[in-house]
Amino acid sequence: MIPITVFTGYLGAGKTTIILSLLPKLPKGYKAVLLKNEFGDTQVDSKLAKQSNLAAVNEILNGCMCCVLVGQMKNALLDIRDNFRPDRIIIECSGSAFPATLAFQIRELERETNGDFKLDAIITVIDAENFTGYEDTSPTARMQASYSDLILINKWEHLEERALDLVLDHLNTLNDLTPKIRCNGRDGVDPNLIFGVDSKLFKDKSDESVVVNHHEEVQTITIFRGHPRALPHTHSHGASDCRCCSVAEPLGEVSQDGLLPSDAVEETLLRSALGGVSKESVWRVKGLVRFQGGLHILNWAFGRYDLTKVDVSDMDGTVIRLTVMGERGEVRKSVDRFCNELQAIVV
């Protein structure tokens, strides 16, 4: 029997960081596989995860597997079982996912495979610093907190005591019975607290009434700068008049990936551009940025960001490739200045 732990939580709550912090605390030889669902088409967090001691990383991209890509998860879980036989599967949902549909699929697999799988826990990660903002506007965020075996309170150390009390009041109003655990910064939580829960959620078919239609909440766009051959874009017009694929004459020594040394982004410029991004309409920016020292993963959420150097071989020609998520109808307008400052385009 393979236990499955599902991590949910709104955009930028810190799910990936918490999952990666668990891995060094697991017993030697413990085989964990991560199944990750993400908006966009760039395997950003998987590039980080593959540098960890996970047995494998499987990523489902370009949509939410609890609605648009429903059904793909079951196939992925069966493949993981057959190819890896792990001690545990960790599922990280996209930021706007409501995990009920996933839970029902796992319950079906429990029956269809005669107990090869078991839903161990649904864990919701809360960004304490921003929860009262997005909880007011997002039904999904409220539902994530309402239907969970455990709630992990992340980023609480950035709040004053009174503000944290308000967050806890909100959470207790939504769900006063579920245990709430404060994360220990980047050290996350003890796996003994969250593994072996043996969830009782969504065992009854009547629970399907809690499923909500959420996928219209978030709009996703891709921002790109780099060599045309790396452009994540399918032409809807003639290539001969495509401005985004025009190539300037090189003014210096061109590297093997078609880039000039001057194509790299200055970190000070990136920092300045990020400072102008609206936290009200843009909730998450994540992807790859090339500095002089190589490619880095940018992970921005509600005004805070991290940059992590990563060694990848499949992003030749890419200077900037970012997935931006935010309020539908507003996110595109909100990143115009950001794109202009970085000389990038929306594709």
Short mmCIF file of the C-alpha atoms (twelve columns), coordinates in Angstrom:
data_MODEL
# 
_entry.id   MODEL 
# 
loop_
_atom_site.group_PDB 
_atom_site.id 
_atom_site.type_symbol 
_atom_site.label_atom_id 
_atom_site.label_alt_id 
_atom_site.label_comp_id 
_atom_site.label_asym_id 
_atom_site.label_seq_id 
_atom_site.Cartn_x 
_atom_site.Cartn_y 
_atom_site.Cartn_z 
_atom_site.pdbx_PDB_model_num 
ATOM 1   C CA . MET A 1   0.000   0.000  0.000   1 
ATOM 2   C CA . ILE A 2   1.435   3.353  -1.089  1 
ATOM 3   C CA . PRO A 3   0.348   6.299  1.098   1 
ATOM 4   C CA . ILE A 4   -0.411  9.539  -0.747  1 
ATOM 5   C CA . THR A 5   -0.050  12.962 0.830   1 
ATOM 6   C CA . VAL A 6   -1.731  15.820 -1.036  1 
ATOM 7   C CA . PHE A 7   -0.439  19.362 -0.529  1 
ATOM 8   C CA . THR A 8   -2.734  22.198 -1.487  1 
ATOM 9   C CA . GLY A 9   -2.641  25.917 -0.822  1 
ATOM 10  C CA . TYR A 10  -3.050  29.130 -2.718  1 
ATOM 11  C CA . LEU A 11  -0.523  30.655 -5.120  1 
ATOM 12  C CA . GLY A 12  2.771   31.395 -3.402  1 
ATOM 13  C CA . ALA A 13  1.889   29.794 -0.069  1 
ATOM 14  C CA . GLY A 14  5.202   27.916 0.018   1 
ATOM 15  C CA . LYS A 15  4.161   24.339 -0.771  1 
ATOM 16  C CA . THR A 16  7.291   23.400 -2.722  1 
ATOM 17  C CA . THR A 17  9.619   24.807 -0.070  1 
ATOM 18  C CA . ILE A 18  7.865   22.830 2.663   1 
ATOM 19  C CA . ILE A 19  7.923   19.606 0.633   1 
ATOM 20  C CA . LEU A 20  11.635  19.943 -0.131  1 
ATOM 21  C CA . SER A 21  12.371  20.692 3.546   1 
ATOM 22  C CA . LEU A 22  10.771  17.366 4.529   1 
ATOM 23  C CA . LEU A 23  13.068  15.207 2.436   1 
ATOM 24  C CA . PRO A 24  16.326  15.452 4.447   1 
ATOM 25  C CA . LYS A 25  14.372  14.437 7.568   1 
ATOM 26  C CA . LEU A 26  13.146  11.138 6.115   1 
ATOM 27  C CA . PRO A 27  14.875  7.851  7.024   1 
ATOM 28  C CA . LYS A 28  17.811  6.796  4.883   1 
ATOM 29  C CA . GLY A 29  16.615  4.811  1.896   1 
ATOM 30  C CA . TYR A 30  13.061  6.164  2.130   1 
ATOM 31  C CA . LYS A 31  11.754  6.461  -1.430  1 
ATOM 32  C CA . ALA A 32  9.441   9.431  -2.048  1 
ATOM 33  C CA . VAL A 33  8.101   10.487 -5.448  1 
ATOM 34  C CA . LEU A 34  6.688   13.944 -6.158  1 
ATOM 35  C CA . LEU A 35  3.765   14.394 -8.554  1 
ATOM 36  C CA . LYS A 36  3.429   18.114 -9.201  1 
ATOM 37  C CA . ASN A 37  0.764   20.051 -11.063 1 
ATOM 38  C CA . GLU A 38  1.483   23.552 -12.276 1 
ATOM 39  C CA . PHE A 39  0.124   26.277 -14.520 1 
ATOM 40  C CA . GLY A 40  2.278   27.211 -17.499 1 
ATOM 41  C CA . ASP A 41  4.689   25.106 -19.498 1 
ATOM 42  C CA . THR A 42  7.999   25.540 -17.652 1 
ATOM 43  C CA . GLN A 43  9.065   22.883 -15.180 1 
ATOM 44  C CA . VAL A 44  10.425  25.369 -12.676 1 
ATOM 45  C CA . ASP A 45  9.935   23.652 -9.329  1 
ATOM 46  C CA . SER A 46  10.765  20.261 -10.811 1 
ATOM 47  C CA . LYS A 47  14.209  21.577 -11.685 1 
ATOM 48  C CA . LEU A 48  14.680  22.365 -7.999  1 
ATOM 49  C CA . ALA A 49  13.136  19.095 -6.853  1 
ATOM 50  C CA . LYS A 50  15.378  17.026 -9.108  1 
ATOM 51  C CA . GLN A 51  18.349  18.446 -7.200  1 
ATOM 52  C CA . SER A 52  16.900  16.957 -3.991  1 
ATOM 53  C CA . ASN A 53  16.868  13.347 -2.830  1 
ATOM 54  C CA . LEU A 54  13.470  12.523 -4.294  1 
ATOM 55  C CA . ALA A 55  13.314  9.181  -6.075  1 
ATOM 56  C CA . ALA A 56  11.514  10.816 -8.999  1 
ATOM 57  C CA . VAL A 57  9.598   13.924 -10.039 1 
ATOM 58  C CA . ASN A 58  6.598   13.819 -12.370 1 
ATOM 59  C CA . GLU A 59  4.989   17.074 -13.469 1 
ATOM 60  C CA . ILE A 60  1.624   17.743 -15.105 1 
ATOM 61  C CA . LEU A 61  1.670   21.139 -16.819 1 
ATOM 62  C CA . ASN A 62  -0.600  23.604 -18.639 1 
ATOM 63  C CA . GLY A 63  -3.691  23.331 -16.485 1 
ATOM 64  C CA . CYS A 64  -5.200  22.173 -13.252 1 
ATOM 65  C CA . MET A 65  -5.497  18.408 -12.814 1 
ATOM 66  C CA . CYS A 66  -8.539  18.749 -10.582 1 
ATOM 67  C CA . CYS A 67  -10.656 20.108 -13.463 1 
ATOM 68  C CA . VAL A 68  -9.111  20.853 -16.884 1 
ATOM 69  C CA . LEU A 69  -6.699  17.898 -16.749 1 
ATOM 70  C CA . VAL A 70  -8.895  15.603 -14.687 1 
ATOM 71  C CA . GLY A 71  -7.983  11.945 -15.233 1 
ATOM 72  C CA . GLN A 72  -4.276  12.522 -15.902 1 
ATOM 73  C CA . MET A 73  -3.453  12.122 -12.240 1 
ATOM 74  C CA . LYS A 74  -4.743  8.541  -12.061 1 
ATOM 75  C CA . ASN A 75  -2.573  7.549  -15.022 1 
ATOM 76  C CA . ALA A 76  0.441   9.267  -13.473 1 
ATOM 77  C CA . LEU A 77  -0.079  7.504  -10.140 1 
ATOM 78  C CA . LEU A 78  -0.303  4.104  -11.834 1 
ATOM 79  C CA . ASP A 79  2.912   4.818  -13.744 1 
ATOM 80  C CA . ILE A 80  4.675   5.816  -10.519 1 
ATOM 81  C CA . ARG A 81  3.504   2.627  -8.822  1 
ATOM 82  C CA . ASP A 82  4.675   0.420  -11.683 1 
ATOM 83  C CA . ASN A 83  8.024   2.142  -12.263 1 
ATOM 84  C CA . PHE A 84  9.174   3.143  -8.765  1 
ATOM 85  C CA . ARG A 85  7.190   1.340  -6.046  1 
ATOM 86  C CA . PRO A 86  7.838   4.263  -3.659  1 
ATOM 87  C CA . ASP A 87  7.326   4.387  0.087   1 
ATOM 88  C CA . ARG A 88  5.195   7.494  -0.394  1 
ATOM 89  C CA . ILE A 89  3.786   9.685  -3.162  1 
ATOM 90  C CA . ILE A 90  3.549   13.409 -2.518  1 
ATOM 91  C CA . ILE A 91  1.122   15.343 -4.725  1 
ATOM 92  C CA . GLU A 92  1.560   19.093 -4.972  1 
ATOM 93  C CA . CYS A 93  -1.555  20.726 -6.440  1 
ATOM 94  C CA . SER A 94  -1.550  23.905 -8.492  1 
ATOM 95  C CA . GLY A 95  -2.144  27.043 -6.450  1 
ATOM 96  C CA . SER A 96  -5.783  27.410 -7.434  1 
ATOM 97  C CA . ALA A 97  -6.715  23.737 -7.099  1 
ATOM 98  C CA . PHE A 98  -9.449  22.457 -4.850  1 
ATOM 99  C CA . PRO A 99  -8.320  18.929 -3.938  1 
ATOM 100 C CA . ALA A 100 -11.736 17.260 -3.607  1 
ATOM 101 C CA . THR A 101 -11.691 15.975 -7.197  1 
ATOM 102 C CA . LEU A 102 -8.184  14.590 -6.681  1 
ATOM 103 C CA . ALA A 103 -9.233  12.964 -3.434  1 
ATOM 104 C CA . PHE A 104 -12.168 11.241 -5.143  1 
ATOM 105 C CA . GLN A 105 -9.826  9.907  -7.845  1 
ATOM 106 C CA . ILE A 106 -7.473  8.547  -5.189  1 
ATOM 107 C CA . ARG A 107 -10.395 6.913  -3.378  1 
ATOM 108 C CA . GLU A 108 -11.420 5.294  -6.680  1 
ATOM 109 C CA . LEU A 109 -7.869  4.019  -7.162  1 
ATOM 110 C CA . GLU A 110 -7.946  2.549  -3.666  1 
ATOM 111 C CA . ARG A 111 -10.902 0.434  -4.740  1 
ATOM 112 C CA . GLU A 112 -9.798  -0.287 -8.314  1 
ATOM 113 C CA . THR A 113 -6.308  -1.478 -7.284  1 
ATOM 114 C CA . ASN A 114 -7.425  -3.442 -4.221  1 
ATOM 115 C CA . GLY A 115 -5.607  -1.128 -1.856  1 
ATOM 116 C CA . ASP A 116 -2.370  -0.404 -3.740  1 
ATOM 117 C CA . PHE A 117 -2.898  3.262  -2.834  1 
ATOM 118 C CA . LYS A 118 -4.161  5.049  0.269   1 
ATOM 119 C CA . LEU A 119 -5.039  8.704  0.759   1 
ATOM 120 C CA . ASP A 120 -3.024  9.513  3.855   1 
ATOM 121 C CA . ALA A 121 -3.675  13.247 4.212   1 
ATOM 122 C CA . ILE A 122 -4.804  16.437 2.540   1 
ATOM 123 C CA . ILE A 123 -2.612  19.234 3.852   1 
ATOM 124 C CA . THR A 124 -3.343  22.906 3.216   1 
ATOM 125 C CA . VAL A 125 -0.494  25.415 3.367   1 
ATOM 126 C CA . ILE A 126 -1.561  28.927 4.356   1 
ATOM 127 C CA . ASP A 127 0.466   32.043 3.565   1 
ATOM 128 C CA . ALA A 128 -0.262  33.857 6.827   1 
ATOM 129 C CA . GLU A 129 1.141   37.118 5.524   1 
ATOM 130 C CA . ASN A 130 -1.369  37.357 2.655   1 
ATOM 131 C CA . PHE A 131 -4.226  35.024 3.603   1 
ATOM 132 C CA . THR A 132 -6.720  37.670 4.707   1 
ATOM 133 C CA . GLY A 133 -6.236  39.359 1.309   1 
ATOM 134 C CA . TYR A 134 -6.761  36.458 -1.072  1 
ATOM 135 C CA . GLU A 135 -9.206  34.637 1.246   1 
ATOM 136 C CA . ASP A 136 -11.622 37.556 0.765   1 
ATOM 137 C CA . THR A 137 -11.618 37.269 -3.036  1 
ATOM 138 C CA . SER A 138 -10.993 33.573 -3.690  1 
ATOM 139 C CA . PRO A 139 -13.624 30.888 -3.015  1 
ATOM 140 C CA . THR A 140 -10.915 28.309 -3.710  1 
ATOM 141 C CA . ALA A 141 -8.688  29.606 -0.910  1 
ATOM 142 C CA . ARG A 142 -11.602 29.343 1.508   1 
ATOM 143 C CA . MET A 143 -12.481 25.839 0.327   1 
ATOM 144 C CA . GLN A 144 -8.853  24.690 0.602   1 
ATOM 145 C CA . ALA A 145 -8.792  25.733 4.239   1 
ATOM 146 C CA . SER A 146 -12.210 24.219 4.910   1 
ATOM 147 C CA . TYR A 147 -11.550 20.697 3.590   1 
ATOM 148 C CA . SER A 148 -8.221  19.573 4.992   1 
ATOM 149 C CA . ASP A 149 -6.735  17.115 7.488   1 
ATOM 150 C CA . LEU A 150 -4.041  19.553 8.592   1 
ATOM 151 C CA . ILE A 151 -3.386  23.242 8.065   1 
ATOM 152 C CA . LEU A 152 0.235   24.411 7.961   1 
ATOM 153 C CA . ILE A 153 0.637   28.091 8.767   1 
ATOM 154 C CA . ASN A 154 3.574   29.411 6.768   1 
ATOM 155 C CA . LYS A 155 5.304   32.816 6.828   1 
ATOM 156 C CA . TRP A 156 3.676   33.677 10.166  1 
ATOM 157 C CA . GLU A 157 6.975   35.025 11.479  1 
ATOM 158 C CA . HIS A 158 6.557   38.090 9.234   1 
ATOM 159 C CA . LEU A 159 3.426   39.174 11.127  1 
ATOM 160 C CA . GLU A 160 2.897   41.034 14.347  1 
ATOM 161 C CA . GLU A 161 1.013   39.098 17.009  1 
ATOM 162 C CA . ARG A 162 -2.267  40.958 16.458  1 
ATOM 163 C CA . ALA A 163 -2.212  40.340 12.695  1 
ATOM 164 C CA . LEU A 164 -1.484  36.649 13.248  1 
ATOM 165 C CA . ASP A 165 -4.405  36.417 15.672  1 
ATOM 166 C CA . LEU A 166 -6.689  37.780 12.943  1 
ATOM 167 C CA . VAL A 167 -5.466  35.115 10.514  1 
ATOM 168 C CA . LEU A 168 -6.093  32.404 13.081  1 
ATOM 169 C CA . ASP A 169 -9.571  33.821 13.698  1 
ATOM 170 C CA . HIS A 170 -10.304 33.627 9.973   1 
ATOM 171 C CA . LEU A 171 -9.051  30.040 9.817   1 
ATOM 172 C CA . ASN A 172 -11.027 28.965 12.849  1 
ATOM 173 C CA . THR A 173 -14.165 30.497 11.373  1 
ATOM 174 C CA . LEU A 174 -13.659 28.434 8.222   1 
ATOM 175 C CA . ASN A 175 -12.495 25.290 9.976   1 
ATOM 176 C CA . ASP A 176 -12.286 25.113 13.764  1 
ATOM 177 C CA . LEU A 177 -11.747 21.335 13.995  1 
ATOM 178 C CA . THR A 178 -8.657  20.826 11.831  1 
ATOM 179 C CA . PRO A 179 -5.272  20.969 13.615  1 
ATOM 180 C CA . LYS A 180 -3.148  23.991 12.712  1 
ATOM 181 C CA . ILE A 181 0.646   23.761 12.820  1 
ATOM 182 C CA . ARG A 182 3.070   26.662 12.479  1 
ATOM 183 C CA . CYS A 183 5.961   26.020 10.117  1 
ATOM 184 C CA . ASN A 184 9.463   26.623 11.374  1 
ATOM 185 C CA . GLY A 185 10.555  28.990 8.606   1 
ATOM 186 C CA . ARG A 186 12.442  27.243 5.812   1 
ATOM 187 C CA . ASP A 187 12.886  24.233 8.059   1 
ATOM 188 C CA . GLY A 188 9.204   23.447 7.515   1 
ATOM 189 C CA . VAL A 189 7.689   20.824 9.805   1 
ATOM 190 C CA . ASP A 190 8.551   17.439 11.276  1 
ATOM 191 C CA . PRO A 191 7.360   14.714 8.837   1 
ATOM 192 C CA . ASN A 192 6.147   12.698 11.821  1 
ATOM 193 C CA . LEU A 193 3.460   15.344 12.320  1 
ATOM 194 C CA . ILE A 194 2.027   15.100 8.813   1 
ATOM 195 C CA . PHE A 195 2.743   11.537 7.624   1 
ATOM 196 C CA . GLY A 196 0.557   8.685  8.876   1 
ATOM 197 C CA . VAL A 197 -2.617  10.733 9.318   1 
ATOM 198 C CA . ASP A 198 -4.903  8.158  7.609   1 
ATOM 199 C CA . SER A 199 -7.373  10.670 6.206   1 
ATOM 200 C CA . LYS A 200 -11.097 10.071 6.552   1 
ATOM 201 C CA . LEU A 201 -11.996 12.840 4.102   1 
ATOM 202 C CA . PHE A 202 -13.994 12.183 0.920   1 
ATOM 203 C CA . LYS A 203 -14.690 8.520  1.583   1 
ATOM 204 C CA . ASP A 204 -18.397 9.090  1.026   1 
ATOM 205 C CA . LYS A 205 -19.679 9.739  -2.509  1 
ATOM 206 C CA . SER A 206 -22.093 12.300 -1.077  1 
ATOM 207 C CA . ASP A 207 -19.079 14.533 -0.409  1 
ATOM 208 C CA . GLU A 208 -18.894 15.281 -4.151  1 
ATOM 209 C CA . SER A 209 -21.317 18.160 -3.534  1 
ATOM 210 C CA . VAL A 210 -18.388 20.201 -2.199  1 
ATOM 211 C CA . VAL A 211 -16.651 20.323 -5.593  1 
ATOM 212 C CA . VAL A 212 -16.531 23.884 -6.911  1 
ATOM 213 C CA . ASN A 213 -15.786 25.404 -10.306 1 
ATOM 214 C CA . HIS A 214 -12.703 27.487 -9.663  1 
ATOM 215 C CA . HIS A 215 -10.582 27.605 -12.778 1 
ATOM 216 C CA . GLU A 216 -11.848 31.039 -13.888 1 
ATOM 217 C CA . GLU A 217 -10.243 32.719 -10.869 1 
ATOM 218 C CA . VAL A 218 -6.680  32.755 -12.165 1 
ATOM 219 C CA . GLN A 219 -5.290  33.959 -15.483 1 
ATOM 220 C CA . THR A 220 -1.863  32.750 -16.576 1 
ATOM 221 C CA . ILE A 221 0.469   34.350 -19.117 1 
ATOM 222 C CA . THR A 222 4.030   33.628 -20.227 1 
ATOM 223 C CA . ILE A 223 6.759   36.266 -20.523 1 
ATOM 224 C CA . PHE A 224 9.762   35.564 -22.730 1 
ATOM 225 C CA . ARG A 225 13.034  37.043 -23.853 1 
ATOM 226 C CA . GLY A 226 15.726  35.164 -25.727 1 
ATOM 227 C CA . HIS A 227 16.642  33.495 -28.986 1 
ATOM 228 C CA . PRO A 228 13.664  32.839 -31.322 1 
ATOM 229 C CA . ARG A 229 14.257  29.079 -31.385 1 
ATOM 230 C CA . ALA A 230 13.575  28.951 -27.636 1 
ATOM 231 C CA . LEU A 231 10.315  30.906 -27.959 1 
ATOM 232 C CA . PRO A 232 7.397   29.038 -26.302 1 
ATOM 233 C CA . HIS A 233 4.990   30.097 -29.043 1 
ATOM 234 C CA . THR A 234 3.006   28.718 -31.964 1 
ATOM 235 C CA . HIS A 235 2.481   31.100 -34.855 1 
ATOM 236 C CA . SER A 236 -1.020  32.197 -35.690 1 
ATOM 237 C CA . HIS A 237 0.386   34.440 -38.415 1 
ATOM 238 C CA . GLY A 238 2.942   34.143 -41.163 1 
ATOM 239 C CA . ALA A 239 6.461   33.628 -39.909 1 
ATOM 240 C CA . SER A 240 7.791   36.109 -42.469 1 
ATOM 241 C CA . ASP A 241 6.071   39.041 -40.731 1 
ATOM 242 C CA . CYS A 242 6.571   37.828 -37.173 1 
ATOM 243 C CA . ARG A 243 8.184   40.655 -35.193 1 
ATOM 244 C CA . CYS A 244 8.757   38.452 -32.156 1 
ATOM 245 C CA . CYS A 245 10.965  36.104 -34.152 1 
ATOM 246 C CA . SER A 246 13.115  38.716 -35.857 1 
ATOM 247 C CA . VAL A 247 16.806  38.476 -34.999 1 
ATOM 248 C CA . ALA A 248 19.135  41.450 -34.747 1 
ATOM 249 C CA . GLU A 249 22.582  41.254 -36.267 1 
ATOM 250 C CA . PRO A 250 25.023  40.132 -33.557 1 
ATOM 251 C CA . LEU A 251 27.213  42.896 -32.143 1 
ATOM 252 C CA . GLY A 252 29.634  40.594 -30.356 1 
ATOM 253 C CA . GLU A 253 30.689  37.018 -29.909 1 
ATOM 254 C CA . VAL A 254 27.632  34.759 -29.962 1 
ATOM 255 C CA . SER A 255 27.597  31.696 -27.695 1 
ATOM 256 C CA . GLN A 256 26.483  28.236 -28.783 1 
ATOM 257 C CA . ASP A 257 22.950  28.928 -27.585 1 
ATOM 258 C CA . GLY A 258 22.668  32.016 -29.817 1 
ATOM 259 C CA . LEU A 259 23.012  34.545 -26.990 1 
ATOM 260 C CA . LEU A 260 25.394  37.427 -26.508 1 
ATOM 261 C CA . PRO A 261 27.074  38.038 -23.136 1 
ATOM 262 C CA . SER A 262 25.160  41.322 -23.036 1 
ATOM 263 C CA . ASP A 263 21.842  39.444 -23.241 1 
ATOM 264 C CA . ALA A 264 22.075  38.464 -19.569 1 
ATOM 265 C CA . VAL A 265 19.776  40.366 -17.208 1 
ATOM 266 C CA . GLU A 266 21.202  42.683 -14.579 1 
ATOM 267 C CA . GLU A 267 19.913  41.644 -11.156 1 
ATOM 268 C CA . THR A 268 19.428  45.285 -10.152 1 
ATOM 269 C CA . LEU A 269 17.185  45.777 -13.196 1 
ATOM 270 C CA . LEU A 270 15.139  42.707 -12.324 1 
ATOM 271 C CA . ARG A 271 14.763  43.873 -8.725  1 
ATOM 272 C CA . SER A 272 13.577  47.288 -9.901  1 
ATOM 273 C CA . ALA A 273 11.076  45.761 -12.350 1 
ATOM 274 C CA . LEU A 274 9.666   43.438 -9.697  1 
ATOM 275 C CA . GLY A 275 9.231   46.389 -7.365  1 
ATOM 276 C CA . GLY A 276 6.682   47.835 -9.770  1 
ATOM 277 C CA . VAL A 277 4.506   44.711 -9.989  1 
ATOM 278 C CA . SER A 278 1.071   45.096 -8.414  1 
ATOM 279 C CA . LYS A 279 0.421   42.653 -5.555  1 
ATOM 280 C CA . GLU A 280 -3.314  43.208 -5.937  1 
ATOM 281 C CA . SER A 281 -3.631  41.871 -9.494  1 
ATOM 282 C CA . VAL A 282 -0.450  39.773 -9.838  1 
ATOM 283 C CA . TRP A 283 -0.111  36.974 -7.305  1 
ATOM 284 C CA . ARG A 284 2.738   34.838 -8.581  1 
ATOM 285 C CA . VAL A 285 5.717   35.152 -10.925 1 
ATOM 286 C CA . LYS A 286 7.934   32.113 -11.365 1 
ATOM 287 C CA . GLY A 287 10.353  30.886 -13.966 1 
ATOM 288 C CA . LEU A 288 13.889  31.277 -15.266 1 
ATOM 289 C CA . VAL A 289 16.102  34.359 -15.581 1 
ATOM 290 C CA . ARG A 290 19.632  34.349 -16.998 1 
ATOM 291 C CA . PHE A 291 22.237  36.459 -15.191 1 
ATOM 292 C CA . GLN A 292 25.915  36.661 -16.107 1 
ATOM 293 C CA . GLY A 293 26.495  33.780 -13.706 1 
ATOM 294 C CA . GLY A 294 23.942  31.501 -15.349 1 
ATOM 295 C CA . LEU A 295 20.260  30.608 -15.089 1 
ATOM 296 C CA . HIS A 296 18.379  31.280 -11.866 1 
ATOM 297 C CA . ILE A 297 14.894  30.314 -10.765 1 
ATOM 298 C CA . LEU A 298 12.782  33.315 -9.801  1 
ATOM 299 C CA . ASN A 299 10.026  32.624 -7.302  1 
ATOM 300 C CA . TRP A 300 7.956   35.763 -6.563  1 
ATOM 301 C CA . ALA A 301 4.763   35.892 -4.529  1 
ATOM 302 C CA . PHE A 302 2.982   38.946 -3.166  1 
ATOM 303 C CA . GLY A 303 6.078   41.148 -3.196  1 
ATOM 304 C CA . ARG A 304 8.619   38.680 -1.792  1 
ATOM 305 C CA . TYR A 305 10.951  36.669 -3.996  1 
ATOM 306 C CA . ASP A 306 13.822  34.202 -4.035  1 
ATOM 307 C CA . LEU A 307 16.477  33.572 -6.670  1 
ATOM 308 C CA . THR A 308 18.077  30.131 -6.836  1 
ATOM 309 C CA . LYS A 309 20.849  29.207 -9.239  1 
ATOM 310 C CA . VAL A 310 20.039  26.075 -11.199 1 
ATOM 311 C CA . ASP A 311 22.050  23.951 -13.606 1 
ATOM 312 C CA . VAL A 312 19.852  23.002 -16.557 1 
ATOM 313 C CA . SER A 313 20.720  21.870 -20.064 1 
ATOM 314 C CA . ASP A 314 17.342  22.196 -21.801 1 
ATOM 315 C CA . MET A 315 16.877  25.984 -21.744 1 
ATOM 316 C CA . ASP A 316 19.444  27.077 -24.337 1 
ATOM 317 C CA . GLY A 317 18.562  30.417 -25.871 1 
ATOM 318 C CA . THR A 318 16.401  31.485 -22.932 1 
ATOM 319 C CA . VAL A 319 17.133  34.762 -21.147 1 
ATOM 320 C CA . ILE A 320 13.738  35.191 -19.449 1 
ATOM 321 C CA . ARG A 321 10.902  32.678 -19.320 1 
ATOM 322 C CA . LEU A 322 8.362   33.440 -16.620 1 
ATOM 323 C CA . THR A 323 4.856   32.266 -15.840 1 
ATOM 324 C CA . VAL A 324 2.740   35.057 -14.354 1 
ATOM 325 C CA . MET A 325 -0.490  34.278 -12.496 1 
ATOM 326 C CA . GLY A 326 -3.047  36.741 -11.253 1 
ATOM 327 C CA . GLU A 327 -6.511  38.208 -11.450 1 
ATOM 328 C CA . ARG A 328 -8.324  37.317 -14.645 1 
ATOM 329 C CA . GLY A 329 -8.641  40.319 -16.951 1 
ATOM 330 C CA . GLU A 330 -6.072  42.364 -15.022 1 
ATOM 331 C CA . VAL A 331 -2.817  40.443 -15.044 1 
ATOM 332 C CA . ARG A 332 -1.879  41.260 -18.657 1 
ATOM 333 C CA . LYS A 333 -2.239  45.013 -18.135 1 
ATOM 334 C CA . SER A 334 -0.382  44.802 -14.841 1 
ATOM 335 C CA . VAL A 335 2.813   43.368 -16.360 1 
ATOM 336 C CA . ASP A 336 3.148   45.734 -19.339 1 
ATOM 337 C CA . ARG A 337 5.643   47.963 -17.558 1 
ATOM 338 C CA . PHE A 338 7.479   44.924 -16.158 1 
ATOM 339 C CA . CYS A 339 7.878   43.532 -19.695 1 
ATOM 340 C CA . ASN A 340 9.027   46.857 -21.092 1 
ATOM 341 C CA . GLU A 341 11.695  47.294 -18.419 1 
ATOM 342 C CA . LEU A 342 13.064  43.810 -19.083 1 
ATOM 343 C CA . GLN A 343 12.645  44.032 -22.891 1 
ATOM 344 C CA . ALA A 344 10.502  40.905 -22.797 1 
ATOM 345 C CA . ILE A 345 7.292   39.973 -24.602 1 
ATOM 346 C CA . VAL A 346 4.062   38.228 -23.643 1 
ATOM 347 C CA . VAL A 347 3.574   35.029 -25.676 1 
# 
